[in-house]
């Protein structure tokens, strides 16, 4: 369901305020205001205008989808499931709702003395790559996140599976040409079995060589020294007795290097996390603003197609406030049905100000001829919805 509707209504000399009329049609509690869509833009020929209609519709869908992807990515990133509007400010200060309610065409960014084609190219150049950049940014972060998860898995678990780096010290490990130290995870309920039997699991086990290294809720980690040639047999016999020989050799240099690498990955992941949060917020602001300007361009194009190049029209922003958009649209269609009956004529049946012509001075055209090119579900006035995945502010 859309959050807002944008409706373009022709100026009517018999109505003091088109906005007041719309408000009266919807209901006295309706939140209605003027939306500052441009009313004079260069577009070339009629064919240009029709091509722009299709192109703007495509851009509208694409930018809305990217806005939603940015929001969803941010939600996944911070693990939030509630209202995210506090994280997203347009122009660093306005919420999305505030921005819409007070929308004003940004002439500094999108000069209204340029053609619609130039304005659209400018928008596409500035924000078009955001979708691909988002994918690249997420790939970079997810790569670091996966590496960090691998590190945490290595550090986690019980003593039968977790890394022994930081648990086994250099003093615990003895190795010579013939002797090797093994580290064995023994279930706690088999502690006595280990102590009573480890020396006889195979030949050449050094007596009283088993020392307790560490323990957790499930296992006790012991060391044991034996001749290297008996390691494989000892490992198999230990397995038969439910003792788990860990494949581990102490290497102080390797441990130091691995710890440094792990720390670097942790720092990179944390830094990328903060950078990605900020990047999404900044680019959402840019994209949302551009998207609403696309909406404004669509209003202009369809209004010119509907009412004519010289016609006066007012764009009304309707905050649905949980109202049914279907009911609101039906009320508007009923109230403005005369626009459909009379094409570009006003309530009195007289021609609206200016016949529909191209800015190049081409012949007049009948809007009904092109009505099927407009939004699905024809209405007697240009109508657009504005929606996104936010819990709306009051």
C-alpha positions as CSV (number, residue, x, y, z in Angstrom):
1,X,0.0,0.0,0.0
2,X,1.4,3.4,-0.9
3,X,2.3,6.0,1.7
4,X,1.4,8.9,-0.4
5,X,-0.4,9.8,-3.6
6,X,0.6,12.5,-6.1
7,X,-2.3,13.9,-8.1
8,X,-2.1,16.6,-10.8
9,X,-5.3,18.7,-10.9
10,X,-5.9,21.5,-13.5
11,X,-6.5,25.0,-12.2
12,X,-10.2,25.8,-12.2
13,X,-11.3,29.4,-12.1
14,X,-14.4,28.3,-10.3
15,X,-12.5,26.8,-7.5
16,X,-10.5,29.1,-5.2
17,X,-8.2,26.4,-4.0
18,X,-7.7,23.1,-5.8
19,X,-5.9,21.8,-2.7
20,X,-8.9,22.7,-0.5
21,X,-11.2,20.9,-3.0
22,X,-9.1,17.7,-2.8
23,X,-9.1,17.9,1.0
24,X,-12.8,18.3,1.0
25,X,-13.2,15.3,-1.4
26,X,-11.1,13.0,0.8
27,X,-12.3,14.2,4.2
28,X,-11.7,16.9,6.7
29,X,-9.0,15.0,8.5
30,X,-7.0,14.4,5.3
31,X,-3.4,15.6,5.2
32,X,-3.1,17.4,1.9
33,X,-0.5,19.8,0.5
34,X,1.0,21.2,-2.7
35,X,3.9,19.4,-4.2
36,X,6.4,21.6,-6.0
37,X,6.6,19.8,-9.3
38,X,7.9,22.0,-12.2
39,X,5.4,23.4,-14.6
40,X,7.6,24.6,-17.4
41,X,10.3,22.4,-18.8
42,X,11.8,21.9,-22.3
43,X,10.9,18.6,-23.9
44,X,11.1,19.0,-27.7
45,X,8.4,17.2,-29.7
46,X,5.4,15.2,-28.7
47,X,7.2,12.0,-29.6
48,X,10.0,13.1,-27.2
49,X,7.4,13.6,-24.5
50,X,5.9,10.1,-25.0
51,X,9.4,8.5,-25.0
52,X,10.2,10.4,-21.7
53,X,7.0,9.0,-20.2
54,X,8.2,5.4,-20.7
55,X,11.7,6.2,-19.7
56,X,10.7,8.0,-16.5
57,X,8.4,5.1,-15.5
58,X,11.4,2.7,-15.8
59,X,13.7,5.0,-13.8
60,X,10.9,5.4,-11.2
61,X,10.7,1.6,-10.7
62,X,14.5,1.1,-10.7
63,X,15.2,3.9,-8.1
64,X,12.4,2.8,-5.8
65,X,13.8,-0.8,-5.9
66,X,17.3,0.5,-5.1
67,X,15.9,2.6,-2.3
68,X,14.3,-0.5,-0.8
69,X,17.5,-2.5,-1.3
70,X,19.5,0.1,0.6
71,X,17.0,0.0,3.5
72,X,16.9,-3.8,3.6
73,X,20.7,-3.9,3.4
74,X,21.0,-1.5,6.3
75,X,18.4,-3.4,8.3
76,X,20.4,-6.7,7.8
77,X,23.6,-4.9,8.6
78,X,22.5,-3.5,12.0
79,X,20.1,-6.3,12.8
80,X,17.2,-3.9,13.4
81,X,13.5,-4.9,12.8
82,X,11.8,-1.7,14.0
83,X,11.4,1.8,12.6
84,X,14.6,2.7,10.7
85,X,13.5,6.3,9.8
86,X,15.8,7.7,12.5
87,X,18.8,6.5,10.6
88,X,17.9,8.1,7.3
89,X,17.8,11.8,6.8
90,X,17.5,13.6,3.5
91,X,20.0,16.5,3.1
92,X,21.2,15.5,6.6
93,X,18.2,16.9,8.5
94,X,14.8,15.9,7.1
95,X,13.1,12.6,7.4
96,X,11.7,11.1,4.3
97,X,8.2,12.2,5.3
98,X,9.4,15.7,6.0
99,X,11.2,15.9,2.7
100,X,8.1,14.8,0.8
101,X,5.8,17.2,2.6
102,X,8.1,20.1,2.0
103,X,9.4,19.1,-1.4
104,X,10.9,21.8,-3.5
105,X,12.5,21.3,-6.9
106,X,16.3,21.5,-6.4
107,X,17.3,23.9,-9.2
108,X,20.9,23.9,-8.1
109,X,21.2,20.2,-8.9
110,X,18.6,19.9,-11.7
111,X,18.4,23.2,-13.5
112,X,14.9,23.8,-14.9
113,X,16.3,25.7,-17.9
114,X,17.6,22.4,-19.2
115,X,15.6,19.9,-21.2
116,X,14.0,16.9,-19.5
117,X,16.5,14.7,-21.3
118,X,19.4,16.6,-19.9
119,X,17.9,16.6,-16.4
120,X,17.3,12.9,-16.5
121,X,20.8,12.2,-17.8
122,X,22.2,14.2,-14.9
123,X,20.1,12.2,-12.4
124,X,21.2,8.9,-14.0
125,X,24.9,9.9,-14.0
126,X,24.7,10.9,-10.3
127,X,22.7,8.1,-8.8
128,X,22.4,5.4,-11.5
129,X,25.6,3.5,-10.4
130,X,24.4,3.3,-6.7
131,X,22.8,-0.1,-7.2
132,X,26.0,-1.7,-8.6
133,X,28.1,0.1,-6.0
134,X,25.9,-1.3,-3.3
135,X,26.4,-4.8,-4.5
136,X,30.2,-4.2,-4.6
137,X,30.2,-2.7,-1.1
138,X,28.2,-5.6,0.3
139,X,30.5,-8.2,-1.4
140,X,33.5,-6.6,0.2
141,X,31.9,-6.5,3.6
142,X,30.5,-10.0,3.4
143,X,33.9,-11.3,2.5
144,X,35.4,-9.8,5.6
145,X,32.4,-10.9,7.7
146,X,32.8,-14.5,6.4
147,X,36.5,-14.4,7.3
148,X,35.7,-13.2,10.8
149,X,33.0,-15.8,11.2
150,X,35.5,-18.4,10.3
151,X,37.9,-17.1,12.9
152,X,35.2,-17.1,15.5
153,X,34.2,-20.7,14.7
154,X,37.8,-21.6,15.1
155,X,37.9,-20.0,18.5
156,X,34.5,-21.4,19.5
157,X,33.3,-24.8,20.2
158,X,34.6,-27.3,22.8
159,X,38.1,-28.5,23.3
160,X,37.5,-31.4,20.8
161,X,37.2,-29.0,17.9
162,X,38.3,-25.4,18.7
163,X,41.7,-24.0,17.9
164,X,44.3,-24.7,20.5
165,X,46.2,-21.6,19.8
166,X,46.4,-19.6,23.0
167,X,45.5,-22.7,25.1
168,X,48.7,-24.7,24.5
169,X,51.9,-22.9,25.4
170,X,55.4,-23.5,24.4
171,X,56.1,-25.2,27.8
172,X,53.3,-27.7,27.1
173,X,54.9,-28.9,23.9
174,X,58.0,-31.1,23.7
175,X,59.4,-32.5,20.4
176,X,62.7,-34.1,19.6
177,X,64.0,-36.3,16.9
178,X,62.2,-39.3,18.4
179,X,59.6,-37.9,20.8
180,X,56.3,-36.1,20.1
181,X,53.7,-34.5,22.3
182,X,50.1,-35.1,21.5
183,X,47.1,-33.2,22.8
184,X,44.0,-35.3,23.6
185,X,40.4,-34.1,24.4
186,X,39.0,-36.5,26.9
187,X,35.2,-36.4,27.8
188,X,34.9,-35.5,31.4
189,X,33.1,-38.7,32.3
190,X,36.1,-40.7,30.9
191,X,38.7,-38.8,33.0
192,X,39.5,-41.8,35.2
193,X,39.7,-44.1,32.1
194,X,42.2,-41.8,30.5
195,X,44.4,-41.5,33.6
196,X,44.3,-45.3,34.2
197,X,44.9,-46.4,30.6
198,X,46.7,-43.8,28.5
199,X,50.2,-45.3,29.3
200,X,49.1,-48.7,27.9
201,X,47.1,-47.7,24.8
202,X,50.3,-48.5,22.8
203,X,54.0,-49.2,23.4
204,X,56.5,-46.4,23.9
205,X,54.2,-44.0,25.8
206,X,56.4,-42.1,28.3
207,X,55.1,-42.9,31.8
208,X,53.4,-40.1,33.8
209,X,53.8,-37.8,30.8
210,X,50.1,-36.7,30.7
211,X,49.4,-33.2,32.0
212,X,46.1,-31.4,32.2
213,X,46.2,-28.3,29.9
214,X,42.7,-27.0,30.1
215,X,39.0,-27.9,30.5
216,X,35.6,-26.8,29.5
217,X,32.0,-28.0,30.2
218,X,32.5,-31.1,28.1
219,X,36.2,-32.0,27.8
220,X,39.5,-32.0,29.5
221,X,42.6,-31.4,27.4
222,X,45.6,-33.5,28.3
223,X,49.1,-33.7,26.8
224,X,50.9,-36.9,26.4
225,X,54.5,-37.7,25.1
226,X,55.4,-40.8,23.2
227,X,57.7,-42.1,20.5
228,X,56.9,-40.7,17.0
229,X,56.7,-44.1,15.4
230,X,53.8,-45.0,17.7
231,X,51.7,-41.9,17.1
232,X,49.4,-43.4,14.5
233,X,48.7,-46.5,16.5
234,X,48.1,-44.4,19.7
235,X,45.7,-42.2,17.8
236,X,43.7,-45.1,16.6
237,X,43.6,-46.8,20.0
238,X,42.6,-43.5,21.6
239,X,39.7,-43.1,19.1
240,X,38.5,-46.6,20.1
241,X,38.3,-45.4,23.7
242,X,36.5,-42.2,22.7
243,X,39.6,-40.0,23.3
244,X,40.1,-37.4,20.6
245,X,43.7,-36.8,19.5
246,X,43.9,-33.3,18.2
247,X,46.0,-32.7,15.1
248,X,48.1,-29.9,16.5
249,X,51.8,-28.8,16.6
250,X,52.9,-25.8,18.5
251,X,54.5,-23.2,16.3
252,X,55.1,-19.9,18.0
253,X,55.9,-18.0,14.8
254,X,52.8,-19.3,13.0
255,X,50.6,-18.5,16.0
256,X,52.0,-14.9,16.2
257,X,51.4,-14.4,12.4
258,X,47.9,-15.9,12.6
259,X,46.9,-13.8,15.6
260,X,48.1,-10.7,13.8
261,X,46.1,-11.7,10.7
262,X,43.0,-12.4,12.8
263,X,43.3,-9.0,14.5
264,X,43.7,-7.3,11.2
265,X,40.6,-9.0,9.8
266,X,38.7,-8.0,13.0
267,X,39.7,-4.3,12.5
268,X,39.0,-4.3,8.8
269,X,35.5,-5.8,9.4
270,X,34.7,-3.3,12.1
271,X,36.0,-0.4,9.9
272,X,34.1,-1.7,6.9
273,X,30.9,-2.1,9.0
274,X,31.0,1.6,10.0
275,X,31.9,2.7,6.4
276,X,29.1,0.7,4.9
277,X,26.5,2.1,7.3
278,X,27.6,5.6,6.5
279,X,27.8,4.9,2.8
280,X,24.2,3.5,2.7
281,X,22.9,6.5,4.6
282,X,24.6,9.0,2.4
283,X,23.6,7.3,-0.9
284,X,20.1,6.7,0.3
285,X,19.7,10.4,0.8
286,X,21.0,11.1,-2.7
287,X,18.9,8.4,-4.3
288,X,15.7,9.2,-2.4
289,X,15.9,12.8,-3.4
290,X,16.6,11.9,-7.0
291,X,13.7,9.4,-7.0
292,X,11.3,12.1,-5.8
293,X,12.6,14.4,-8.5
294,X,11.8,11.6,-11.0
295,X,8.3,11.6,-9.6
296,X,8.1,15.3,-10.2
297,X,9.2,14.9,-13.8
298,X,6.6,12.2,-14.3
299,X,3.9,14.5,-13.0
300,X,5.0,17.3,-15.4
301,X,5.2,15.0,-18.4
302,X,1.8,13.3,-17.8
303,X,0.2,16.7,-16.9
304,X,1.3,18.2,-20.2
305,X,0.1,15.1,-22.1
306,X,-3.2,15.3,-20.3
307,X,-3.9,19.0,-20.0
308,X,-1.8,20.6,-22.7
309,X,1.5,22.6,-22.8
310,X,0.0,25.9,-21.7
311,X,-2.5,24.5,-19.1
312,X,-2.1,25.4,-15.5
313,X,-2.1,22.6,-13.0
314,X,-1.4,22.0,-9.4
315,X,0.3,18.9,-8.0
316,X,-1.3,17.7,-4.7
317,X,0.5,15.5,-2.2
318,X,-1.9,13.3,-0.3
319,X,-0.7,11.6,2.9
320,X,-2.9,8.5,3.1
321,X,-2.4,8.1,6.8
322,X,-3.5,4.5,6.7
323,X,-6.5,5.4,4.5
324,X,-7.4,2.9,1.8
325,X,-5.7,4.2,-1.4
326,X,-8.5,2.5,-3.4
327,X,-11.2,4.4,-1.6
328,X,-9.3,7.7,-1.9
329,X,-8.7,7.2,-5.6
330,X,-12.4,6.3,-6.2
331,X,-13.5,9.5,-4.4
332,X,-11.1,11.6,-6.5
333,X,-12.2,9.9,-9.8
334,X,-15.9,10.6,-8.9
335,X,-15.1,14.2,-8.1
336,X,-13.1,14.8,-11.2
337,X,-15.0,12.6,-13.6
338,X,-15.7,15.7,-15.8
339,X,-12.0,15.7,-16.8
340,X,-12.4,12.3,-18.4
341,X,-15.7,13.3,-20.0
342,X,-14.3,16.5,-21.5
343,X,-10.7,15.6,-22.2
344,X,-8.8,18.8,-21.7
345,X,-11.9,20.8,-21.0
346,X,-12.8,22.3,-17.7
347,X,-16.0,21.8,-15.6
348,X,-17.9,24.4,-17.7
349,X,-17.0,22.6,-20.9
350,X,-14.7,25.4,-22.1
351,X,-11.2,24.6,-23.3
352,X,-8.5,24.5,-20.7
353,X,-5.9,27.1,-20.9
354,X,-3.8,26.3,-23.9
355,X,-4.4,23.4,-26.3
356,X,-2.1,20.4,-26.0
357,X,0.8,21.0,-28.3
358,X,4.4,20.2,-28.4
359,X,6.9,22.8,-27.3
360,X,8.1,22.8,-30.9
361,X,4.7,24.0,-32.0
362,X,3.4,20.7,-33.5
363,X,-0.4,20.2,-34.0
364,X,-2.7,19.7,-31.1
365,X,-3.3,16.1,-29.9
366,X,-6.1,14.4,-28.1
367,X,-5.1,13.0,-24.7
368,X,-7.6,10.1,-24.9
369,X,-5.5,8.8,-27.8
370,X,-2.6,8.2,-25.5
371,X,-4.5,7.4,-22.2
372,X,-3.4,3.7,-22.5
373,X,0.2,4.8,-22.2
374,X,-0.3,6.2,-18.7
375,X,-0.4,4.4,-15.4
376,X,-2.2,1.1,-15.2
377,X,-5.8,1.7,-14.1
378,X,-6.7,4.9,-16.0
379,X,-7.8,7.9,-14.0
380,X,-9.0,11.2,-15.4
381,X,-6.0,12.9,-13.9
382,X,-2.3,12.0,-13.6
383,X,-1.8,9.9,-10.5
384,X,1.3,8.4,-8.9
385,X,1.9,6.5,-5.7
386,X,5.0,7.0,-3.5
387,X,5.9,4.1,-1.2
388,X,8.8,2.6,0.6
389,X,9.6,0.2,3.5
390,X,9.5,2.5,6.5
391,X,7.3,2.6,9.5
392,X,5.8,6.0,8.9
393,X,6.3,8.8,11.4
394,X,3.3,10.5,13.0
